[in-house]
Amino acid sequence: IFKPLHMRVRDLLPGRLRISALVTTLLILLVVLVPTGFLGWNAYLEGRDVVRYLANKENRSKLLSKIEREVLPAVNFYEELSGRRTPTAAPDESEGAETNAHEVLAEGASTSGQAAPMTATAVYDRALATLGGFVVDFAKGLLRLIVGLIIMVLALYYFLVDGPGMIHTMMRLSPLDNEYERELLDRFVNVSRAVVVAV
């Protein structure tokens, strides 16, 4: 994929194959890693803001209240669908209705035979536990990504330096005629480029 770039760098640095391969590798890293690093840094900042927001008890209670308000229509719909209660109008805040999703969820859980009611706080705690597992998985994935990136960078550099020699050796060891081998190599290059661009 990056062979045209490498050829151009090699033309600018004649007779310096290793330096041109190093420059090409660094350019590729800049093209790939700078945008990725920028997006990763922004994701970190947004995640930090979310954690700081949720660390505040008042913000957490506001969020739980909002979740309860949003969940209430779904709970009412589910109960009407399952025949637990007759359709009722949504409670009017101006009349001072006291029904909230917290109570409805608890009532629904007790009538369905569950041991513990699924309150908004329980949902919040479960989401927090799931988030903790996600963070651990993310850290493992990040470590794998870094190791894979190091291997890719080293392989890329050595393929740029020794690639023509590797191809020449493979052609010498292969029982096919050089003409067929070159045609196969051209087809492989075209298919690889099309697959990478499509992805």
Disulfide bonds with the S-S distance in Angstrom:
none
